[in-house]
Structure formats: C-alpha cells, structure tokens
Amino acid sequence: MTNKTGNSESLFDALRLFHRSDSIAIFEGSVGLFILIVDLLCNLVVCVIFVQHKETANAFNVYSLSLAVADIILSAVAMPFSVLALFKGYWDFGSAWCTIQGVVAVWSCEASILTMTLAALHRYTKMLRTPFHKRLYTKGFIIKSIIFAWVLAIMGPVIYLLKGSSFAFVPAFAICTFDYYALDTTFAALMVIFLSIIPFNIILFCYLKVWRFVQAHKAAMSMRQVPTEEIRLNKLVGAIVFSFVLCWTPLVVVVFIIAFQGVLFVPREVCLFAIFMASTSSCLNPIIYTAFFRDAKKIFCRKIRCCCKLRAVSQIGPKLESTKIEMKNTSAQE
C-alpha cells in the first residue's frame, strides 16, 4: 500500500466516524461506556474474591485471575479514551497517548487469548493425559507459563515499534492500534497466524477432545463418582471457551480482512460491532464463572451489593453533611 493511498484511506475513515448523526454518536458511546463499566466492575470483583479466598485457589482460578487482570488493564487504560472518541467523533488525546493505548490494547487482548489457550491445554492434559499433567503442572509451572504468555503477548507491539512503525487511531475500531493504512502485510500475517489463528485452533482442539472424552465416558465417570466440582469445571470451561470464541471470532475475521484488503473494505459499523463483541467477552467470563459455582456466586453477589452500597453512601454522605450544617446554622440563628 502506498503512502498516498494510506493517507486517503485514513482521511475517509476519519470522516466516516466524524459525520455520524448525534443520535448514533450518543448510542455508540453509551454502549461503549456500559461495556466499560460492567467489564471493570466484574473483573475487579473477581480479583477481590481471589485475594480474599486464596485457600480455594486452583490452576483454573489462577488462569481466571490472569484473564481478569488483562481485562482490567484494557478497561481502565484503553477503553475510556475510545468511549470519549466515540462521543466526540475523533481522537483528541495526542500521539503519545495513542501509542500507550495501542500497546496496552494489543498487549492485554493477546494476553487474554494466550491465557485462554493455557487454560484449555491445562484442561486437556488433566482429562486425557493425566500422568503427564501430574508431572508437569506444578504451581511454579503454572505461574511461569502465565508470565511467558504475557511476555509473548507484548512482543508484537514491541517488534512493531522497533521496526519504526507507529500506532494510529483507527476510526473504524475507535481505538489506537497498528496503522492498518500502511501496514506491512508480512508482519500482519505473522501476528494473525501466531497470536490469533493458532491459539484459537488449540483452544477448539483441546475442548473438543475434552468434550468427546466426557461424552464417551459419562457412565464410567458416574460409577467412579467423579466429584461434582470437577463436572462443573468441565461445563464451566466449555461455556467460557464457547463465549470466548463467539465474542472474538468477528474481530479476528475483520482484522484478517482489513490487513490484506484495507480498512475501507469493511463497513465501520461491522468493525465497531466486532470491537464491542470482543470487549463483551471480558465481562462474560466472571458472570459465567459465578453461574457454575455456588460459593463464587454468593461472594460475587455480596461484593456487587457492597459496591452498590458504597456508591449510595458516597452520594448520600455529602447530602447528610450539608443538612447537618444547615440545621446548625438554623439553630444558631434562632
């Protein structure tokens, strides 16, 4: 793609976002804000639950914590500025912050995908390669594998910057990311293959094998009296994998098309829908997690109620204080 073509694409894409009606701008910004709040609240609660109940921690809970941290980073650092850009219709925060947002967004998204891949491999080996699983999956190995996933996730943005490329605000996605208007197709292909297509295929392969194993050994599992918690965990992983693939597939497909055909090849609304779907995955994981475990459900609901009460108290507190001051002033005047 030539520089001239890239500049014209960038300008036209910016106009697609800028020249929306006020109602569409408010609607899209409101949807983004709602997803941001739910993402942040749900994943913060997951982290609080994990910290306060370390004694119940297992391998899957550690992977869930890694997912929650990635989602919190994305929600707290990247999403607020995208929401403001949706309301405004343009990026108004400078190139330096665009680079920060781009690195954080790509890093946290790839960390989520790779963490989900690790969780799928963990479940696969536990169900179908039990002796190997017992030898390999120590607490130290699990922590090291998560650290490796996070380091691998940031390699893409680091290599991209070292090549002399810069992050750009892509109006179609309402976020700063790789400059799709002048993107090296070789780099794009490697990113999509190694950090999206291969992990997704591993996730699908692992859980398909687990699902087939469970279906084929239902009777044997009931005779062996497999713990209810273990059966729930199988269902939980299946639900999370299904929702994860469902939410992320549109974005992976759109990015793949854009990398080779250009941003203008895909309607802006489709690009934004894909971003919203991927963001929705962040709040679904905690909700699905609590749906399958009664203890987690009770703790989750209790934490949410506490947050709501704290918010109510913070709103009522100043009003009570001002009322007291008024009463004192009235009594002093009397």
TIRO-766026 format. One line per 2 residues: number of its first residue (from 1); their letters; for each residue x, y, z of N, C-alpha, C, O. Coordinates in steps of 0.1 Angstrom, whole numbers. Layout:
# residues N
NUM> A> X,Y,Z,X,Y,Z,X,Y,Z,X,Y,Z  ...
END
This chain:
# residues 334
1> MT> 9,-12,0,0,0,0,9,12,0,18,14,8  7,21,-9,15,34,-10,11,43,1,0,42,7
3> NK> 20,53,4,17,63,14,5,71,11,-3,74,20  4,75,-2,-7,83,-7,-21,76,-5,-30,82,0
5> TG> -21,63,-8,-33,55,-7,-37,54,8,-48,55,12  -26,52,17,-29,50,31,-34,63,37,-44,63,45
7> NS> -29,75,33,-34,88,38,-49,90,34,-56,95,41  -52,87,21,-66,89,17,-75,80,24,-87,84,27
9> ES> -71,67,26,-79,58,34,-82,63,48,-93,63,53  -71,68,54,-72,73,68,-81,85,69,-90,86,78
11> LF> -81,94,59,-89,106,59,-104,101,57,-113,106,64  -107,92,48,-120,88,45,-126,81,57,-138,82,61
13> DA> -118,72,64,-122,65,75,-125,75,87,-135,73,94  -117,85,88,-120,95,99,-133,102,96,-140,105,106
15> LR> -136,105,84,-148,112,80,-160,103,83,-171,108,86  -159,90,81,-170,80,84,-174,81,99,-186,80,102
17> LF> -164,83,108,-167,84,122,-172,98,125,-182,100,133  -166,108,120,-169,122,123,-183,126,119,-190,133,126
19> HR> -187,122,107,-200,126,101,-212,116,104,-220,113,96  -212,112,117,-224,104,122,-234,114,127,-231,126,130
21> SD> -246,109,128,-257,118,134,-254,118,149,-248,109,154  -260,128,156,-258,129,171,-264,117,178,-258,112,188
23> SI> -275,112,173,-281,100,179,-273,88,179,-272,80,188  -266,85,167,-258,74,165,-245,75,174,-241,66,180
25> AI> -240,87,175,-228,90,183,-231,87,198,-223,81,205  -242,92,202,-246,90,216,-249,75,219,-245,70,230
27> FE> -255,68,210,-258,54,211,-245,46,212,-244,38,221  -236,48,203,-224,40,202,-215,43,215,-209,34,220
29> GS> -214,56,218,-207,60,230,-213,54,243,-205,50,252  -226,54,244,-233,48,256,-231,33,257,-229,28,268
31> VG> -231,26,246,-229,12,246,-214,9,250,-212,0,258  -205,17,245,-191,15,249,-189,18,264,-182,11,271
33> LF> -196,28,269,-195,32,283,-201,21,292,-195,17,303  -212,15,288,-218,4,296,-209,-8,296,-207,-14,307
35> IL> -203,-12,285,-194,-23,285,-182,-21,294,-178,-30,301  -177,-9,293,-165,-5,301,-168,-7,316,-160,-13,323
37> IV> -180,-1,321,-183,-2,335,-185,-16,340,-180,-20,350  -193,-24,332,-195,-38,335,-182,-46,335,-180,-54,345
39> DL> -174,-44,325,-161,-51,325,-153,-48,337,-148,-57,344  -151,-35,340,-143,-31,351,-148,-36,365,-140,-42,373
41> LC> -161,-35,367,-167,-39,379,-166,-54,382,-162,-59,392  -170,-62,371,-170,-76,373,-156,-82,375,-154,-91,383
43> NL> -146,-77,368,-133,-82,369,-126,-78,382,-117,-85,387  -129,-66,386,-124,-61,399,-129,-70,411,-121,-74,420
45> VV> -141,-74,410,-147,-83,420,-141,-97,419,-138,-103,430  -138,-102,407,-130,-115,406,-117,-114,413,-113,-123,420
47> CV> -110,-103,411,-97,-101,417,-98,-101,433,-90,-107,440  -108,-94,438,-110,-92,452,-113,-106,458,-108,-110,469
49> IF> -122,-114,451,-125,-127,455,-113,-136,456,-111,-143,466  -104,-135,446,-92,-143,446,-83,-140,458,-78,-149,464
51> VQ> -81,-127,460,-72,-122,471,-77,-126,484,-70,-131,493  -90,-125,487,-96,-128,500,-99,-143,502,-101,-147,513
53> HK> -98,-151,491,-101,-166,493,-90,-174,486,-92,-182,477  -77,-171,490,-66,-177,484,-66,-192,486,-61,-200,479
55> ET> -72,-196,497,-72,-211,501,-80,-219,491,-78,-231,490  -89,-213,483,-97,-221,473,-90,-220,459,-96,-225,450
57> AN> -78,-214,459,-72,-212,446,-68,-225,440,-62,-234,446  -71,-227,427,-66,-239,419,-60,-233,406,-60,-221,404
59> AF> -56,-242,397,-50,-238,385,-59,-230,376,-55,-219,371  -72,-234,375,-81,-227,367,-84,-213,373,-86,-203,365
61> NV> -85,-212,386,-87,-199,392,-75,-189,389,-77,-177,388  -63,-195,389,-51,-186,386,-52,-181,372,-49,-169,369
63> YS> -56,-190,362,-58,-185,348,-69,-175,348,-68,-165,340  -80,-177,355,-91,-167,356,-86,-154,361,-91,-143,356
65> LS> -77,-154,371,-72,-142,376,-64,-134,365,-64,-122,364  -56,-142,358,-48,-136,347,-57,-129,337,-54,-118,332
67> LA> -68,-136,333,-78,-130,324,-84,-118,330,-85,-108,322  -87,-118,343,-93,-106,349,-84,-94,349,-88,-83,346
69> VA> -71,-97,352,-61,-86,352,-60,-80,338,-59,-68,336  -59,-89,328,-58,-84,314,-70,-75,310,-69,-64,304
71> DI> -82,-79,315,-94,-72,312,-95,-59,319,-100,-49,314  -90,-59,332,-90,-46,339,-81,-36,333,-84,-24,332
73> IL> -69,-41,329,-59,-32,322,-66,-26,310,-64,-14,307  -72,-34,302,-79,-29,289,-90,-19,293,-91,-9,286
75> SA> -98,-23,303,-109,-14,306,-105,-1,312,-111,10,310  -95,-1,321,-90,11,328,-82,20,320,-82,32,321
77> VA> -73,15,311,-63,23,304,-68,26,290,-67,37,285  -73,16,282,-76,18,268,-90,22,265,-92,32,257
79> MP> -100,16,271,-114,18,268,-119,32,270,-127,37,262  -116,39,282,-121,52,284,-119,62,273,-128,70,270
81> FS> -108,62,267,-104,71,256,-112,68,243,-115,76,235  -114,55,241,-122,51,230,-136,55,231,-143,59,221
83> VL> -141,54,243,-155,58,246,-157,73,243,-166,78,237  -147,81,248,-147,96,246,-146,99,231,-153,108,226
85> AL> -138,91,224,-136,93,209,-150,90,202,-153,96,192  -157,80,207,-170,77,201,-180,88,203,-187,91,194
87> FK> -180,94,215,-189,106,217,-184,118,209,-193,125,203  -171,120,208,-166,132,201,-166,131,186,-169,140,179
89> GY> -163,119,181,-162,116,167,-148,117,162,-146,117,150  -138,119,171,-124,120,166,-115,118,179,-119,118,190
91> WD> -102,115,176,-92,113,186,-86,126,190,-82,134,181  -86,129,203,-82,143,208,-72,142,219,-72,151,228
93> FG> -64,131,219,-55,129,231,-40,128,227,-32,124,236  -37,132,215,-22,132,211,-17,119,207,-22,108,210
95> SA> -5,120,201,1,108,195,8,99,206,8,87,205  13,105,217,20,98,227,10,89,234,13,77,237
97> WC> -2,94,238,-12,86,244,-18,75,235,-22,65,239  -18,79,222,-22,69,212,-13,57,212,-18,45,211
99> TI> 0,59,213,10,48,214,7,40,226,8,28,226  5,47,237,3,39,250,-10,31,249,-10,19,253
101> QG> -20,37,244,-33,30,243,-31,18,233,-36,7,236  -24,20,222,-22,9,212,-15,-2,218,-18,-14,216
103> VV> -4,0,225,4,-10,232,-4,-18,242,-4,-30,242  -11,-10,251,-19,-17,261,-30,-25,255,-33,-36,260
105> AV> -37,-20,245,-49,-27,240,-44,-40,233,-50,-50,236  -34,-39,225,-29,-51,218,-23,-61,228,-26,-73,228
107> WS> -16,-56,238,-10,-65,248,-20,-72,256,-19,-84,258  -30,-65,262,-40,-71,270,-49,-81,263,-52,-91,268
109> CE> -52,-77,250,-60,-86,242,-53,-99,239,-59,-110,240  -40,-98,235,-33,-110,232,-30,-118,244,-30,-131,244
111> AS> -28,-112,256,-26,-119,268,-38,-127,272,-37,-138,277  -50,-121,269,-63,-128,272,-64,-141,263,-67,-152,268
113> IL> -60,-139,250,-61,-151,241,-51,-162,245,-55,-174,245  -39,-158,248,-29,-168,252,-32,-174,266,-29,-186,268
115> TM> -37,-167,275,-41,-172,288,-52,-182,286,-52,-193,293  -62,-179,278,-73,-189,275,-67,-202,268,-72,-212,271
117> TL> -57,-200,260,-50,-212,254,-44,-220,265,-45,-233,264  -37,-214,274,-31,-222,285,-42,-229,293,-39,-240,297
119> AA> -53,-222,296,-64,-229,304,-69,-241,296,-72,-251,303  -70,-240,283,-75,-251,275,-66,-263,275,-70,-274,276
121> LH> -53,-260,274,-42,-270,274,-42,-277,288,-40,-289,289  -44,-269,299,-44,-274,312,-56,-284,314,-54,-295,319
123> RY> -67,-281,309,-79,-290,310,-77,-302,301,-81,-313,306  -72,-300,290,-70,-312,280,-60,-322,287,-63,-334,287
125> TK> -49,-317,292,-39,-327,298,-45,-333,310,-42,-345,313  -52,-326,318,-58,-332,330,-68,-343,328,-68,-353,335
127> ML> -76,-341,317,-86,-351,314,-81,-363,306,-85,-374,308  -72,-360,296,-67,-370,287,-53,-374,288,-49,-385,283
129> RT> -45,-367,295,-30,-370,297,-27,-369,311,-18,-361,315  -34,-376,320,-33,-374,334,-19,-376,340,-15,-367,348
131> PF> -12,-387,337,2,-388,342,11,-377,339,19,-372,347  10,-373,326,18,-361,321,14,-349,328,23,-340,332
133> HK> 1,-347,330,-4,-335,337,2,-334,351,6,-323,356  2,-345,359,6,-345,373,21,-342,374,25,-335,383
135> RL> 29,-346,364,43,-343,364,46,-329,361,55,-323,366  38,-323,351,41,-310,346,35,-299,353,42,-289,356
137> YT> 22,-300,357,15,-288,362,17,-286,377,8,-289,385  29,-281,381,31,-277,394,27,-262,395,25,-256,385
139> KG> 27,-257,407,23,-243,409,33,-234,402,29,-224,396  46,-237,403,56,-229,397,55,-229,382,57,-219,376
141> FI> 51,-241,376,50,-241,361,38,-233,357,39,-226,346  27,-233,364,15,-225,360,19,-210,360,15,-203,351
143> IK> 26,-206,371,29,-191,372,39,-188,361,37,-177,354  49,-196,358,58,-193,347,52,-193,334,55,-185,325
145> SI> 42,-202,331,35,-202,318,27,-190,316,26,-185,305  21,-184,327,13,-172,326,23,-160,323,20,-152,315
147> IF> 34,-160,330,44,-149,327,49,-150,313,50,-140,306  51,-162,308,56,-164,294,45,-159,285,49,-152,275
149> AW> 33,-162,287,22,-157,279,21,-142,278,19,-136,267  23,-135,289,22,-121,290,34,-115,282,33,-104,275
151> VL> 46,-121,284,58,-116,277,56,-118,262,59,-109,254  51,-130,258,49,-132,243,39,-123,238,40,-119,226
153> AI> 28,-119,246,18,-111,241,23,-97,238,18,-90,229  33,-92,245,38,-78,242,49,-78,231,53,-67,227
155> MG> 53,-89,227,63,-90,217,59,-83,204,67,-76,197  46,-85,200,41,-79,188,42,-64,188,48,-59,178
157> PV> 36,-57,198,38,-43,198,52,-38,199,56,-28,193  61,-45,206,75,-41,208,82,-42,194,89,-33,190
159> IY> 80,-53,187,87,-55,174,81,-45,164,89,-39,156  68,-42,165,62,-32,156,68,-18,158,71,-11,148
161> LL> 71,-14,171,77,-1,173,92,-1,169,97,9,164  99,-12,172,113,-13,168,115,-12,153,126,-8,149
163> KG> 105,-16,146,106,-15,131,105,-1,126,106,2,114  102,8,135,100,22,131,86,26,128,83,37,124
165> SS> 76,16,130,62,19,127,56,26,139,61,26,150  45,32,137,38,39,148,23,35,149,17,31,139
167> FA> 18,36,161,4,33,163,-5,45,158,-1,56,159  -16,42,153,-25,52,148,-39,50,152,-44,38,155
169> FV> -47,60,154,-61,59,157,-69,54,145,-69,61,134  -75,43,146,-83,37,135,-98,40,138,-104,33,147
171> PA> -104,50,132,-118,54,135,-128,42,134,-138,41,141  -125,33,125,-134,21,123,-135,13,136,-146,8,139
173> FA> -124,12,143,-124,5,156,-125,14,168,-127,9,179  -124,27,166,-125,37,177,-114,34,187,-116,36,199
175> IC> -102,30,182,-91,27,191,-78,29,184,-77,28,172  -67,32,192,-54,33,186,-48,18,185,-48,11,195
177> TF> -43,15,174,-38,1,172,-28,2,160,-23,13,157  -24,-9,155,-15,-9,144,-20,-1,132,-32,0,130
179> DY> -11,6,125,-15,15,115,-20,7,102,-11,3,94  -32,3,102,-37,-5,91,-37,2,77,-39,-4,67
181> YA> -35,15,78,-35,23,65,-21,21,58,-20,23,46  -11,17,65,2,15,59,9,3,66,21,4,71
183> LD> 2,-8,67,7,-20,75,15,-30,66,11,-33,55  26,-34,71,34,-44,64,26,-57,65,23,-63,75
185> TT> 22,-63,53,14,-74,52,20,-87,58,14,-96,64  34,-88,57,41,-99,63,40,-99,78,37,-109,84
187> FA> 42,-87,84,40,-86,99,26,-89,103,24,-96,113  16,-84,96,2,-86,99,-1,-101,98,-8,-106,107
189> AL> 4,-108,88,1,-122,86,7,-130,98,0,-139,103  19,-127,102,25,-134,113,18,-131,126,16,-141,134
191> MV> 13,-119,128,6,-116,140,-7,-124,141,-11,-130,151  -15,-124,130,-28,-130,129,-26,-145,131,-34,-152,138
193> IF> -16,-151,124,-14,-166,125,-9,-170,138,-15,-179,144  1,-164,144,7,-169,156,0,-164,169,1,-171,179
195> LS> -7,-153,169,-13,-148,181,-28,-148,180,-35,-144,189  -34,-154,169,-49,-155,168,-53,-168,163,-60,-176,170
197> II> -49,-172,151,-54,-184,144,-49,-197,152,-57,-205,155  -36,-197,154,-30,-209,161,-36,-211,175,-40,-222,179
199> PF> -36,-200,184,-42,-202,197,-57,-206,196,-61,-214,204  -65,-200,187,-79,-203,186,-80,-218,182,-89,-225,187
201> NI> -72,-223,173,-73,-237,169,-69,-246,181,-75,-257,182  -59,-242,189,-55,-250,200,-67,-251,210,-70,-262,216
203> IL> -73,-239,213,-84,-239,222,-96,-248,217,-101,-256,225  -99,-247,205,-110,-255,199,-106,-270,200,-115,-278,203
205> FC> -94,-273,196,-90,-287,196,-90,-293,210,-96,-304,212  -85,-286,220,-84,-291,233,-98,-294,239,-101,-304,244
207> YL> -107,-284,237,-120,-286,243,-129,-296,236,-137,-303,242  -127,-297,223,-134,-307,215,-130,-321,220,-138,-329,221
209> KV> -117,-323,222,-112,-335,227,-118,-338,241,-122,-350,244  -118,-328,250,-123,-330,263,-138,-333,263,-143,-342,270
211> WR> -145,-326,254,-160,-328,253,-163,-342,248,-172,-349,254  -155,-347,238,-157,-361,233,-154,-371,244,-160,-381,245
213> FV> -143,-368,251,-139,-378,262,-150,-379,273,-154,-390,277  -155,-367,277,-166,-367,287,-178,-374,282,-185,-382,289
215> QA> -182,-372,269,-194,-378,264,-192,-394,263,-202,-401,265  -180,-398,260,-177,-412,258,-176,-419,271,-177,-432,272
217> HK> -173,-412,282,-170,-418,295,-180,-414,306,-177,-414,318  -192,-410,302,-202,-405,312,-205,-415,322,-205,-413,334
219> AA> -208,-427,317,-212,-438,326,-200,-442,336,-203,-444,348  -188,-443,330,-177,-446,338,-174,-435,349,-170,-438,360
221> MS> -176,-423,345,-173,-412,354,-183,-412,366,-180,-409,377  -196,-416,362,-206,-416,373,-204,-428,382,-206,-427,394
223> MR> -199,-439,377,-195,-451,385,-183,-448,394,-183,-453,406  -174,-440,389,-162,-437,397,-165,-425,407,-157,-422,415
225> QV> -178,-420,406,-182,-409,415,-172,-397,414,-167,-393,424  -171,-392,402,-162,-381,400,-168,-369,407,-181,-367,407
227> PT> -160,-361,415,-166,-350,423,-174,-340,414,-172,-338,403  -185,-336,421,-194,-326,414,-187,-314,409,-189,-308,399
229> EE> -177,-310,417,-169,-298,414,-161,-300,401,-160,-290,393  -156,-312,399,-149,-315,386,-158,-315,374,-154,-310,364
231> IR> -170,-320,376,-180,-320,365,-184,-306,362,-185,-302,350  -186,-298,372,-190,-283,370,-178,-276,363,-181,-268,354
233> LN> -166,-280,366,-155,-273,360,-154,-276,345,-150,-267,337  -157,-288,341,-158,-292,327,-168,-283,320,-166,-278,309
235> KL> -180,-282,326,-190,-274,320,-186,-259,319,-189,-252,310  -180,-255,330,-175,-241,331,-165,-237,319,-167,-227,312
237> VG> -155,-246,318,-145,-244,307,-152,-244,294,-149,-235,285  -162,-253,292,-169,-253,279,-176,-240,276,-176,-235,265
239> AI> -183,-235,287,-191,-223,285,-182,-211,282,-185,-203,274  -171,-210,289,-161,-199,288,-155,-200,274,-153,-189,267
241> VF> -151,-212,270,-144,-213,256,-154,-209,245,-151,-202,236  -167,-214,247,-177,-211,237,-179,-196,236,-180,-190,225
243> SF> -181,-189,247,-184,-175,247,-171,-167,242,-173,-157,235  -160,-172,246,-147,-166,242,-146,-166,226,-143,-156,220
245> VL> -147,-178,221,-146,-179,206,-157,-171,199,-155,-165,189  -169,-172,205,-181,-165,199,-178,-150,198,-181,-143,189
247> CW> -173,-144,209,-170,-130,210,-158,-125,202,-158,-114,197  -148,-133,201,-136,-129,195,-135,-132,180,-128,-125,173
249> TP> -143,-142,175,-142,-146,161,-145,-134,152,-137,-132,142  -155,-126,154,-158,-115,145,-146,-105,144,-143,-101,132
251> LV> -139,-102,155,-128,-93,154,-116,-99,147,-109,-93,139  -113,-112,149,-102,-119,142,-105,-119,127,-96,-116,119
253> VV> -117,-122,123,-121,-122,109,-119,-108,103,-114,-107,92  -124,-98,110,-124,-84,105,-109,-80,103,-106,-74,93
255> VF> -101,-82,113,-87,-78,113,-80,-85,102,-71,-79,95  -83,-98,99,-77,-106,89,-80,-99,75,-71,-98,66
257> II> -93,-96,73,-97,-90,61,-90,-76,59,-85,-73,48  -91,-68,69,-85,-54,68,-70,-54,66,-65,-46,58
259> AF> -63,-64,72,-49,-65,70,-45,-66,55,-34,-62,51  -53,-73,47,-50,-75,33,-58,-67,23,-54,-66,12
261> QG> -70,-62,28,-79,-55,18,-80,-41,22,-85,-33,13  -76,-36,34,-77,-22,37,-90,-20,46,-99,-28,46
263> VL> -89,-9,54,-99,-6,64,-113,-3,57,-123,-7,62  -112,3,46,-125,8,39,-132,-4,33,-144,-3,29
265> FV> -126,-16,32,-133,-28,27,-144,-33,36,-153,-39,31  -143,-30,49,-153,-34,58,-161,-22,64,-155,-12,67
267> PR> -174,-23,64,-182,-12,69,-178,-8,84,-175,-17,92  -178,5,87,-174,9,100,-183,3,111,-177,-1,122
269> EV> -195,1,109,-204,-5,119,-200,-19,122,-201,-23,133  -196,-26,112,-191,-40,114,-179,-41,122,-177,-49,131
271> CL> -169,-32,119,-157,-31,127,-160,-27,142,-154,-34,151  -169,-18,144,-172,-14,158,-180,-25,165,-177,-27,177
273> FA> -188,-32,158,-195,-44,164,-185,-54,168,-187,-60,179  -175,-57,160,-165,-67,163,-157,-63,176,-154,-71,184
275> IF> -154,-50,177,-147,-45,189,-156,-46,201,-152,-51,212  -169,-43,200,-178,-44,211,-180,-59,216,-181,-62,227
277> MA> -181,-68,206,-182,-82,209,-170,-87,217,-171,-94,226  -158,-83,212,-145,-88,219,-145,-82,233,-141,-89,242
279> ST> -150,-69,235,-150,-63,248,-160,-70,257,-158,-71,269  -171,-75,251,-181,-81,259,-176,-94,266,-181,-98,276
281> SS> -167,-101,259,-160,-113,264,-155,-111,278,-154,-120,286  -150,-99,280,-143,-95,293,-153,-96,305,-149,-100,316
283> CL> -165,-92,303,-175,-93,314,-182,-106,315,-188,-109,325  -182,-114,304,-189,-127,304,-182,-137,313,-188,-145,319
285> NP> -168,-137,312,-161,-147,320,-164,-147,335,-167,-158,340  -164,-135,342,-168,-135,356,-182,-140,358,-185,-147,368
287> II> -191,-136,349,-205,-140,351,-207,-155,349,-214,-161,357  -201,-160,339,-202,-175,337,-195,-182,349,-201,-192,353
289> YT> -184,-177,353,-177,-184,365,-186,-185,377,-187,-195,383  -193,-174,380,-202,-174,392,-214,-182,390,-220,-187,399
291> AF> -218,-184,377,-230,-191,374,-229,-206,377,-238,-213,380  -216,-211,377,-214,-225,378,-209,-229,392,-210,-241,396
293> FR> -206,-220,401,-201,-223,414,-209,-215,424,-209,-202,424  -216,-222,433,-225,-215,443,-217,-206,452,-221,-195,454
295> DA> -206,-211,457,-198,-202,466,-193,-189,459,-194,-178,465  -188,-191,447,-184,-179,440,-196,-170,437,-194,-158,437
297> KK> -207,-176,434,-219,-168,431,-223,-159,443,-226,-148,442  -223,-166,455,-226,-158,467,-217,-147,470,-220,-136,473
299> IF> -204,-150,469,-193,-140,471,-194,-129,461,-194,-117,464  -196,-132,448,-198,-122,437,-209,-113,440,-208,-101,439
301> CR> -221,-119,443,-233,-111,446,-231,-102,458,-235,-90,458  -224,-107,468,-222,-99,480,-213,-87,477,-215,-76,482
303> KI> -202,-90,469,-193,-79,466,-200,-68,457,-198,-56,459  -208,-72,448,-216,-63,439,-225,-54,448,-226,-42,446
305> RC> -232,-61,458,-241,-53,467,-233,-43,475,-237,-32,477  -221,-47,480,-212,-38,487,-208,-26,479,-208,-15,484
307> CC> -205,-29,466,-201,-18,458,-212,-8,456,-210,4,456  -224,-14,454,-236,-5,452,-239,3,465,-243,15,464
309> KL> -238,-3,477,-240,4,489,-230,15,491,-233,26,496  -217,12,488,-207,22,490,-209,34,481,-207,45,485
311> RA> -214,31,469,-218,42,459,-229,50,465,-229,62,464  -239,43,471,-251,50,476,-247,59,488,-251,70,489
313> VS> -238,53,497,-233,61,508,-225,73,504,-227,84,510  -217,71,494,-209,82,489,-217,94,483,-213,105,484
315> QI> -229,90,478,-238,100,473,-246,107,484,-249,119,483  -250,98,494,-259,104,505,-250,112,515,-255,121,520
317> GP> -238,107,517,-229,113,527,-228,128,526,-231,135,536  -225,134,515,-224,149,513,-237,155,516,-237,166,521
319> KL> -248,149,512,-261,155,514,-264,156,529,-270,166,534  -261,145,537,-263,145,551,-255,156,558,-259,163,567
321> ES> -242,157,553,-233,167,559,-239,181,557,-238,189,566  -244,184,545,-249,197,542,-262,199,550,-264,211,554
323> TK> -269,189,552,-282,190,560,-278,194,575,-285,202,581  -268,187,580,-263,190,594,-259,204,595,-262,211,605
325> IE> -251,209,585,-246,223,585,-258,233,585,-258,243,592  -268,230,577,-280,238,576,-287,239,589,-292,249,594
327> MK> -289,227,596,-295,226,609,-288,234,619,-294,241,627  -274,233,619,-267,241,629,-268,256,627,-270,263,636
329> NT> -268,260,614,-270,274,611,-283,279,615,-285,290,620  -294,271,613,-307,274,617,-309,276,632,-314,286,637
331> SA> -303,266,639,-303,267,654,-296,279,659,-300,285,669  -285,282,653,-276,294,657,-284,307,655,-283,316,663
333> QE> -291,307,644,-299,319,641,-311,321,651,-314,332,655  -316,310,655,-327,310,665,-322,314,679,-330,315,688
END
